[in-house]
Amino acid sequence: MGRIAGVSAAETRERLLRAAAESFAARGYDGTRVADIASAAGVSNGALYAHFGSKAELLVAALREHGPRLLATLFAADPEQSITKLLAVVGRGLPHRRPDAHNHLIVEALVVARRDEDVARPMRDYVGERTDWLAGLVRAAQNDGEVDGTLSPNALSHLCLLLAMGSALVTPDLHTVDEEEWAALLTRLVAAFAPDGDTPQPSSPADSTARREARQ
């Protein structure tokens, strides 16, 4: 049940998630019907509900699958790279991100969550997962001596989320900032994460293993 003939359940689910991401980004949550998503994916309404219990569940699932994930992609490409350097790379591009389907999706989910508890519940889980993942990276950096151990990993990860999600709301067409001025500010901000007066020590093999595990 819930499959397209000749297509696996996993492939059917991916079709639904892709159709949902495109529909929510283009027409918004309220403007998208379950029937629209099912039709775009080539399945019946019943088949859709075999995979997802509600439109709210589908929205957050689509966000998990197709939402913005630049930082995770960069970490996966270079797991040994300095965390603070990667944060700086991502941060420098935030004010200049052009609106795209991924950004529209996170904005829609955040806005709807403020007025719809059915969406707010899974969104709290989604944001919590991202915060925990970032906090794990901060702890690994603290173990390496790269980030001040007195800083709260949860607070620092929350700051990163605020900047990333805020950039999806305040797009370049609403407000622009000089690229060099922003880079200079960001450099000073990231430098403040470093241990005060400490020199980071080389990582041991055990530290490197723990760091890779934290990033997974």
C-alpha atoms as an extended CHARMM CRD file, in Angstrom:
* protein
*
       216  EXT
         1         1  MET       CA              0.0000000000        0.0000000000        0.0000000000  PROA      1               0.0000000000
         2         2  GLY       CA              1.2400000000        3.5080000000       -0.7590000000  PROA      2               0.0000000000
         3         3  ARG       CA              3.4900000000        2.4850000000       -3.6510000000  PROA      3               0.0000000000
         4         4  ILE       CA              3.5720000000        3.3890000000       -7.3110000000  PROA      4               0.0000000000
         5         5  ALA       CA              3.6310000000        0.2910000000       -9.5110000000  PROA      5               0.0000000000
         6         6  GLY       CA              7.2360000000       -0.7130000000      -10.1270000000  PROA      6               0.0000000000
         7         7  VAL       CA              8.5550000000        1.8600000000       -7.6360000000  PROA      7               0.0000000000
         8         8  SER       CA              9.8080000000        1.0550000000       -4.1410000000  PROA      8               0.0000000000
         9         9  ALA       CA              8.2580000000        2.5150000000       -1.0040000000  PROA      9               0.0000000000
        10        10  ALA       CA             11.4240000000        4.5540000000       -0.4230000000  PROA      10              0.0000000000
        11        11  GLU       CA             11.2580000000        6.0240000000       -3.9270000000  PROA      11              0.0000000000
        12        12  THR       CA              7.5570000000        6.8090000000       -3.5190000000  PROA      12              0.0000000000
        13        13  ARG       CA              8.3120000000        8.5640000000       -0.2400000000  PROA      13              0.0000000000
        14        14  GLU       CA             11.0470000000       10.6140000000       -1.9210000000  PROA      14              0.0000000000
        15        15  ARG       CA              8.6510000000       11.6300000000       -4.7000000000  PROA      15              0.0000000000
        16        16  LEU       CA              6.1670000000       12.8170000000       -2.0950000000  PROA      16              0.0000000000
        17        17  LEU       CA              8.8060000000       14.7860000000       -0.2000000000  PROA      17              0.0000000000
        18        18  ARG       CA             10.0940000000       16.4530000000       -3.3570000000  PROA      18              0.0000000000
        19        19  ALA       CA              6.5620000000       17.3380000000       -4.4970000000  PROA      19              0.0000000000
        20        20  ALA       CA              5.7360000000       18.6520000000       -1.0190000000  PROA      20              0.0000000000
        21        21  ALA       CA              8.8740000000       20.8110000000       -0.8370000000  PROA      21              0.0000000000
        22        22  GLU       CA              8.1340000000       22.3590000000       -4.2280000000  PROA      22              0.0000000000
        23        23  SER       CA              4.4430000000       22.9130000000       -3.4530000000  PROA      23              0.0000000000
        24        24  PHE       CA              4.9600000000       24.4390000000       -0.0040000000  PROA      24              0.0000000000
        25        25  ALA       CA              7.7210000000       26.7130000000       -1.2970000000  PROA      25              0.0000000000
        26        26  ALA       CA              5.6410000000       27.8890000000       -4.2650000000  PROA      26              0.0000000000
        27        27  ARG       CA              2.1360000000       28.1470000000       -2.7720000000  PROA      27              0.0000000000
        28        28  GLY       CA              2.6790000000       28.1970000000        0.9720000000  PROA      28              0.0000000000
        29        29  TYR       CA              1.3500000000       25.7990000000        3.5790000000  PROA      29              0.0000000000
        30        30  ASP       CA             -2.2160000000       27.1040000000        3.5940000000  PROA      30              0.0000000000
        31        31  GLY       CA             -2.3360000000       27.3210000000       -0.1840000000  PROA      31              0.0000000000
        32        32  THR       CA             -1.2400000000       23.7220000000       -0.6810000000  PROA      32              0.0000000000
        33        33  ARG       CA             -3.6980000000       20.8550000000       -0.4830000000  PROA      33              0.0000000000
        34        34  VAL       CA             -2.7470000000       17.2660000000        0.2620000000  PROA      34              0.0000000000
        35        35  ALA       CA             -4.3810000000       16.3680000000       -3.0700000000  PROA      35              0.0000000000
        36        36  ASP       CA             -2.0080000000       18.7690000000       -4.8730000000  PROA      36              0.0000000000
        37        37  ILE       CA              1.0440000000       17.0240000000       -3.4240000000  PROA      37              0.0000000000
        38        38  ALA       CA             -0.3140000000       13.5400000000       -4.1220000000  PROA      38              0.0000000000
        39        39  SER       CA             -1.1370000000       14.4920000000       -7.7000000000  PROA      39              0.0000000000
        40        40  ALA       CA              2.3060000000       16.0160000000       -8.3010000000  PROA      40              0.0000000000
        41        41  ALA       CA              3.9280000000       12.8490000000       -6.9360000000  PROA      41              0.0000000000
        42        42  GLY       CA              1.6690000000       10.6060000000       -9.0430000000  PROA      42              0.0000000000
        43        43  VAL       CA             -0.0580000000        8.8500000000       -6.1320000000  PROA      43              0.0000000000
        44        44  SER       CA             -3.4920000000        8.8330000000       -4.5100000000  PROA      44              0.0000000000
        45        45  ASN       CA             -4.3780000000       10.6760000000       -1.3030000000  PROA      45              0.0000000000
        46        46  GLY       CA             -4.5800000000        7.3210000000        0.4390000000  PROA      46              0.0000000000
        47        47  ALA       CA             -1.0770000000        6.4310000000       -0.7050000000  PROA      47              0.0000000000
        48        48  LEU       CA              0.2080000000        9.7230000000        0.6800000000  PROA      48              0.0000000000
        49        49  TYR       CA             -1.3660000000        9.0420000000        4.0660000000  PROA      49              0.0000000000
        50        50  ALA       CA              0.2500000000        5.6150000000        4.0740000000  PROA      50              0.0000000000
        51        51  HSD       CA              3.5790000000        7.4530000000        4.3550000000  PROA      51              0.0000000000
        52        52  PHE       CA              2.6520000000       10.6060000000        6.2920000000  PROA      52              0.0000000000
        53        53  GLY       CA              0.0130000000       11.1040000000        8.9390000000  PROA      53              0.0000000000
        54        54  SER       CA             -0.7950000000       14.7390000000        8.1870000000  PROA      54              0.0000000000
        55        55  LYS       CA              0.0940000000       17.7710000000        6.0820000000  PROA      55              0.0000000000
        56        56  ALA       CA              2.0320000000       19.1740000000        9.0670000000  PROA      56              0.0000000000
        57        57  GLU       CA              4.1310000000       16.0210000000        9.3170000000  PROA      57              0.0000000000
        58        58  LEU       CA              4.7860000000       16.1930000000        5.5790000000  PROA      58              0.0000000000
        59        59  LEU       CA              5.9330000000       19.8290000000        5.8120000000  PROA      59              0.0000000000
        60        60  VAL       CA              8.5890000000       19.1010000000        8.4350000000  PROA      60              0.0000000000
        61        61  ALA       CA              9.6540000000       15.8720000000        6.7080000000  PROA      61              0.0000000000
        62        62  ALA       CA             10.1340000000       17.8350000000        3.4750000000  PROA      62              0.0000000000
        63        63  LEU       CA             12.1890000000       20.3970000000        5.3990000000  PROA      63              0.0000000000
        64        64  ARG       CA             14.4210000000       17.6740000000        6.8390000000  PROA      64              0.0000000000
        65        65  GLU       CA             14.9430000000       16.1660000000        3.3980000000  PROA      65              0.0000000000
        66        66  HSD       CA             15.1540000000       19.2570000000        1.1880000000  PROA      66              0.0000000000
        67        67  GLY       CA             15.7820000000       22.1700000000        3.5580000000  PROA      67              0.0000000000
        68        68  PRO       CA             19.0130000000       24.2160000000        3.6120000000  PROA      68              0.0000000000
        69        69  ARG       CA             22.0150000000       22.2110000000        4.8170000000  PROA      69              0.0000000000
        70        70  LEU       CA             25.0850000000       24.1260000000        3.6460000000  PROA      70              0.0000000000
        71        71  LEU       CA             27.0180000000       23.6890000000        6.8910000000  PROA      71              0.0000000000
        72        72  ALA       CA             26.4270000000       19.9290000000        7.0050000000  PROA      72              0.0000000000
        73        73  THR       CA             27.5180000000       19.6240000000        3.3750000000  PROA      73              0.0000000000
        74        74  LEU       CA             30.7490000000       21.5090000000        4.0310000000  PROA      74              0.0000000000
        75        75  PHE       CA             31.5250000000       19.3860000000        7.0930000000  PROA      75              0.0000000000
        76        76  ALA       CA             30.8690000000       16.1790000000        5.1610000000  PROA      76              0.0000000000
        77        77  ALA       CA             33.2080000000       17.3170000000        2.3810000000  PROA      77              0.0000000000
        78        78  ASP       CA             36.0600000000       18.1140000000        4.8120000000  PROA      78              0.0000000000
        79        79  PRO       CA             35.5180000000       16.5370000000        8.2600000000  PROA      79              0.0000000000
        80        80  GLU       CA             38.9880000000       17.5730000000        9.4490000000  PROA      80              0.0000000000
        81        81  GLN       CA             38.5080000000       21.2610000000        8.6600000000  PROA      81              0.0000000000
        82        82  SER       CA             38.5060000000       23.7640000000       11.5170000000  PROA      82              0.0000000000
        83        83  ILE       CA             34.9690000000       24.2640000000       12.7930000000  PROA      83              0.0000000000
        84        84  THR       CA             35.4350000000       27.9870000000       13.3470000000  PROA      84              0.0000000000
        85        85  LYS       CA             36.7970000000       28.4540000000        9.8190000000  PROA      85              0.0000000000
        86        86  LEU       CA             33.8220000000       26.6240000000        8.3430000000  PROA      86              0.0000000000
        87        87  LEU       CA             31.4210000000       28.7060000000       10.4250000000  PROA      87              0.0000000000
        88        88  ALA       CA             33.1400000000       31.8230000000        9.0980000000  PROA      88              0.0000000000
        89        89  VAL       CA             32.8530000000       30.5900000000        5.4970000000  PROA      89              0.0000000000
        90        90  VAL       CA             29.1300000000       29.9320000000        5.8880000000  PROA      90              0.0000000000
        91        91  GLY       CA             28.5660000000       33.1460000000        7.8290000000  PROA      91              0.0000000000
        92        92  ARG       CA             30.2020000000       35.3450000000        5.1970000000  PROA      92              0.0000000000
        93        93  GLY       CA             27.6460000000       34.2230000000        2.6490000000  PROA      93              0.0000000000
        94        94  LEU       CA             24.5360000000       34.5930000000        4.8030000000  PROA      94              0.0000000000
        95        95  PRO       CA             23.6350000000       38.2440000000        3.9940000000  PROA      95              0.0000000000
        96        96  HSD       CA             23.9960000000       37.5880000000        0.2720000000  PROA      96              0.0000000000
        97        97  ARG       CA             21.9040000000       34.4300000000       -0.0500000000  PROA      97              0.0000000000
        98        98  ARG       CA             19.3390000000       34.7900000000       -2.8140000000  PROA      98              0.0000000000
        99        99  PRO       CA             15.8650000000       33.4220000000       -2.1110000000  PROA      99              0.0000000000
       100       100  ASP       CA             15.4440000000       29.8870000000       -3.4150000000  PROA      100             0.0000000000
       101       101  ALA       CA             13.0840000000       26.9580000000       -2.8550000000  PROA      101             0.0000000000
       102       102  HSD       CA             15.0730000000       25.7660000000        0.1690000000  PROA      102             0.0000000000
       103       103  ASN       CA             14.9100000000       29.1540000000        1.8650000000  PROA      103             0.0000000000
       104       104  HSD       CA             11.2130000000       29.5100000000        1.1030000000  PROA      104             0.0000000000
       105       105  LEU       CA             10.6010000000       26.1360000000        2.7260000000  PROA      105             0.0000000000
       106       106  ILE       CA             12.2520000000       27.0020000000        6.0480000000  PROA      106             0.0000000000
       107       107  VAL       CA             10.5280000000       30.3980000000        6.1210000000  PROA      107             0.0000000000
       108       108  GLU       CA              7.1450000000       28.8010000000        5.5070000000  PROA      108             0.0000000000
       109       109  ALA       CA              7.7050000000       26.2080000000        8.2390000000  PROA      109             0.0000000000
       110       110  LEU       CA              8.8000000000       28.8310000000       10.7800000000  PROA      110             0.0000000000
       111       111  VAL       CA              5.8880000000       31.1610000000       10.0320000000  PROA      111             0.0000000000
       112       112  VAL       CA              3.2420000000       28.4240000000       10.1270000000  PROA      112             0.0000000000
       113       113  ALA       CA              4.6680000000       27.0160000000       13.3770000000  PROA      113             0.0000000000
       114       114  ARG       CA              3.8270000000       30.3090000000       15.1160000000  PROA      114             0.0000000000
       115       115  ARG       CA              0.1130000000       29.8560000000       14.5300000000  PROA      115             0.0000000000
       116       116  ASP       CA             -0.3750000000       26.1000000000       14.0790000000  PROA      116             0.0000000000
       117       117  GLU       CA              0.4860000000       23.7640000000       16.9560000000  PROA      117             0.0000000000
       118       118  ASP       CA              0.3430000000       20.7570000000       14.6220000000  PROA      118             0.0000000000
       119       119  VAL       CA              3.3370000000       22.2280000000       12.7940000000  PROA      119             0.0000000000
       120       120  ALA       CA              4.9760000000       23.6920000000       15.9120000000  PROA      120             0.0000000000
       121       121  ARG       CA              5.3650000000       20.2670000000       17.5660000000  PROA      121             0.0000000000
       122       122  PRO       CA              7.4660000000       18.6420000000       14.8240000000  PROA      122             0.0000000000
       123       123  MET       CA              9.2860000000       21.9300000000       14.2040000000  PROA      123             0.0000000000
       124       124  ARG       CA             10.4380000000       21.9740000000       17.8360000000  PROA      124             0.0000000000
       125       125  ASP       CA             11.9090000000       18.5260000000       17.2310000000  PROA      125             0.0000000000
       126       126  TYR       CA             13.5390000000       19.6730000000       13.9930000000  PROA      126             0.0000000000
       127       127  VAL       CA             15.1110000000       22.7720000000       15.5520000000  PROA      127             0.0000000000
       128       128  GLY       CA             16.1760000000       20.7260000000       18.5750000000  PROA      128             0.0000000000
       129       129  GLU       CA             17.9230000000       18.2090000000       16.3350000000  PROA      129             0.0000000000
       130       130  ARG       CA             19.8200000000       20.9480000000       14.5070000000  PROA      130             0.0000000000
       131       131  THR       CA             20.7650000000       22.6220000000       17.7910000000  PROA      131             0.0000000000
       132       132  ASP       CA             22.0090000000       19.3450000000       19.2770000000  PROA      132             0.0000000000
       133       133  TRP       CA             24.0480000000       18.6110000000       16.1350000000  PROA      133             0.0000000000
       134       134  LEU       CA             25.6980000000       22.0260000000       16.2270000000  PROA      134             0.0000000000
       135       135  ALA       CA             26.3000000000       21.7550000000       19.9690000000  PROA      135             0.0000000000
       136       136  GLY       CA             28.0780000000       18.4520000000       19.3440000000  PROA      136             0.0000000000
       137       137  LEU       CA             30.3900000000       20.1560000000       16.8740000000  PROA      137             0.0000000000
       138       138  VAL       CA             31.1240000000       22.9100000000       19.3880000000  PROA      138             0.0000000000
       139       139  ARG       CA             31.9860000000       20.3510000000       22.0840000000  PROA      139             0.0000000000
       140       140  ALA       CA             34.3530000000       18.5810000000       19.6830000000  PROA      140             0.0000000000
       141       141  ALA       CA             36.0150000000       21.9350000000       18.9260000000  PROA      141             0.0000000000
       142       142  GLN       CA             36.3000000000       22.6380000000       22.6500000000  PROA      142             0.0000000000
       143       143  ASN       CA             37.9780000000       19.2570000000       23.1600000000  PROA      143             0.0000000000
       144       144  ASP       CA             40.4780000000       20.2090000000       20.4380000000  PROA      144             0.0000000000
       145       145  GLY       CA             41.2100000000       23.5270000000       22.1380000000  PROA      145             0.0000000000
       146       146  GLU       CA             39.7670000000       25.4340000000       19.1830000000  PROA      146             0.0000000000
       147       147  VAL       CA             36.8020000000       26.9630000000       21.0590000000  PROA      147             0.0000000000
       148       148  ASP       CA             36.7630000000       28.4200000000       24.5720000000  PROA      148             0.0000000000
       149       149  GLY       CA             35.6430000000       25.6590000000       26.9180000000  PROA      149             0.0000000000
       150       150  THR       CA             33.7390000000       28.1050000000       29.1150000000  PROA      150             0.0000000000
       151       151  LEU       CA             31.2870000000       28.9370000000       26.3180000000  PROA      151             0.0000000000
       152       152  SER       CA             27.9390000000       27.1620000000       26.3490000000  PROA      152             0.0000000000
       153       153  PRO       CA             27.6910000000       24.8160000000       23.3250000000  PROA      153             0.0000000000
       154       154  ASN       CA             23.9100000000       25.2320000000       23.3950000000  PROA      154             0.0000000000
       155       155  ALA       CA             24.1070000000       29.0340000000       23.4030000000  PROA      155             0.0000000000
       156       156  LEU       CA             26.6630000000       29.0990000000       20.5950000000  PROA      156             0.0000000000
       157       157  SER       CA             24.6460000000       26.6850000000       18.4570000000  PROA      157             0.0000000000
       158       158  HSD       CA             21.5480000000       28.8100000000       19.1280000000  PROA      158             0.0000000000
       159       159  LEU       CA             23.3960000000       31.8830000000       17.8510000000  PROA      159             0.0000000000
       160       160  CYS       CA             24.3400000000       30.0230000000       14.6610000000  PROA      160             0.0000000000
       161       161  LEU       CA             20.7210000000       28.9730000000       14.1160000000  PROA      161             0.0000000000
       162       162  LEU       CA             19.4690000000       32.5270000000       14.6350000000  PROA      162             0.0000000000
       163       163  LEU       CA             21.9090000000       33.8650000000       12.0460000000  PROA      163             0.0000000000
       164       164  ALA       CA             21.1790000000       31.1300000000        9.5100000000  PROA      164             0.0000000000
       165       165  MET       CA             17.3970000000       31.2250000000        9.8320000000  PROA      165             0.0000000000
       166       166  GLY       CA             17.3580000000       35.0090000000       10.0330000000  PROA      166             0.0000000000
       167       167  SER       CA             19.2080000000       35.2050000000        6.7200000000  PROA      167             0.0000000000
       168       168  ALA       CA             16.3410000000       33.2940000000        5.1030000000  PROA      168             0.0000000000
       169       169  LEU       CA             13.9710000000       36.0390000000        6.2910000000  PROA      169             0.0000000000
       170       170  VAL       CA             16.1010000000       39.1550000000        5.7050000000  PROA      170             0.0000000000
       171       171  THR       CA             17.0740000000       38.6080000000        2.0770000000  PROA      171             0.0000000000
       172       172  PRO       CA             19.3100000000       40.9040000000       -0.0300000000  PROA      172             0.0000000000
       173       173  ASP       CA             16.2810000000       42.4950000000       -1.6830000000  PROA      173             0.0000000000
       174       174  LEU       CA             15.1330000000       43.7210000000        1.7530000000  PROA      174             0.0000000000
       175       175  HSD       CA             18.4730000000       44.8940000000        3.1250000000  PROA      175             0.0000000000
       176       176  THR       CA             22.0710000000       44.7630000000        1.9760000000  PROA      176             0.0000000000
       177       177  VAL       CA             25.3460000000       45.0720000000        3.8540000000  PROA      177             0.0000000000
       178       178  ASP       CA             28.8200000000       45.7850000000        2.5280000000  PROA      178             0.0000000000
       179       179  GLU       CA             30.5800000000       42.4680000000        1.9800000000  PROA      179             0.0000000000
       180       180  GLU       CA             33.9310000000       43.5980000000        3.3970000000  PROA      180             0.0000000000
       181       181  GLU       CA             32.3330000000       45.2100000000        6.4530000000  PROA      181             0.0000000000
       182       182  TRP       CA             30.3270000000       42.0720000000        7.1620000000  PROA      182             0.0000000000
       183       183  ALA       CA             33.4050000000       39.8490000000        6.7470000000  PROA      183             0.0000000000
       184       184  ALA       CA             35.3890000000       42.0510000000        9.1540000000  PROA      184             0.0000000000
       185       185  LEU       CA             32.6260000000       41.8950000000       11.7660000000  PROA      185             0.0000000000
       186       186  LEU       CA             32.2630000000       38.1410000000       11.3730000000  PROA      186             0.0000000000
       187       187  THR       CA             36.0220000000       37.6190000000       11.7010000000  PROA      187             0.0000000000
       188       188  ARG       CA             36.0230000000       39.4610000000       15.0320000000  PROA      188             0.0000000000
       189       189  LEU       CA             32.9930000000       37.5020000000       16.2100000000  PROA      189             0.0000000000
       190       190  VAL       CA             34.5150000000       34.1090000000       15.3680000000  PROA      190             0.0000000000
       191       191  ALA       CA             37.8370000000       35.1500000000       16.9290000000  PROA      191             0.0000000000
       192       192  ALA       CA             35.9620000000       35.7450000000       20.1960000000  PROA      192             0.0000000000
       193       193  PHE       CA             35.1420000000       32.0120000000       20.3180000000  PROA      193             0.0000000000
       194       194  ALA       CA             38.8150000000       31.0850000000       20.7400000000  PROA      194             0.0000000000
       195       195  PRO       CA             40.2800000000       30.3330000000       24.1820000000  PROA      195             0.0000000000
       196       196  ASP       CA             41.5500000000       33.5690000000       25.7360000000  PROA      196             0.0000000000
       197       197  GLY       CA             45.3350000000       33.5260000000       25.5650000000  PROA      197             0.0000000000
       198       198  ASP       CA             45.4540000000       29.7840000000       24.8620000000  PROA      198             0.0000000000
       199       199  THR       CA             47.1890000000       28.1280000000       21.9400000000  PROA      199             0.0000000000
       200       200  PRO       CA             45.2190000000       25.1880000000       20.5160000000  PROA      200             0.0000000000
       201       201  GLN       CA             47.1110000000       21.9190000000       20.9180000000  PROA      201             0.0000000000
       202       202  PRO       CA             47.4090000000       19.3330000000       18.1340000000  PROA      202             0.0000000000
       203       203  SER       CA             44.6170000000       16.7760000000       18.2150000000  PROA      203             0.0000000000
       204       204  SER       CA             45.3680000000       13.2320000000       19.2880000000  PROA      204             0.0000000000
       205       205  PRO       CA             44.0100000000       10.2740000000       17.2320000000  PROA      205             0.0000000000
       206       206  ALA       CA             41.3380000000        9.8020000000       19.9120000000  PROA      206             0.0000000000
       207       207  ASP       CA             40.3140000000       13.4650000000       19.6040000000  PROA      207             0.0000000000
       208       208  SER       CA             40.0500000000       13.1390000000       15.8170000000  PROA      208             0.0000000000
       209       209  THR       CA             37.8590000000       10.0530000000       16.1590000000  PROA      209             0.0000000000
       210       210  ALA       CA             35.5810000000       11.8080000000       18.6550000000  PROA      210             0.0000000000
       211       211  ARG       CA             35.3820000000       14.8160000000       16.3530000000  PROA      211             0.0000000000
       212       212  ARG       CA             34.3430000000       12.7170000000       13.3420000000  PROA      212             0.0000000000
       213       213  GLU       CA             31.6990000000       10.9360000000       15.4250000000  PROA      213             0.0000000000
       214       214  ALA       CA             30.3020000000       14.2700000000       16.6680000000  PROA      214             0.0000000000
       215       215  ARG       CA             29.9070000000       15.4840000000       13.0910000000  PROA      215             0.0000000000
       216       216  GLN       CA             27.9460000000       12.4490000000       11.9450000000  PROA      216             0.0000000000
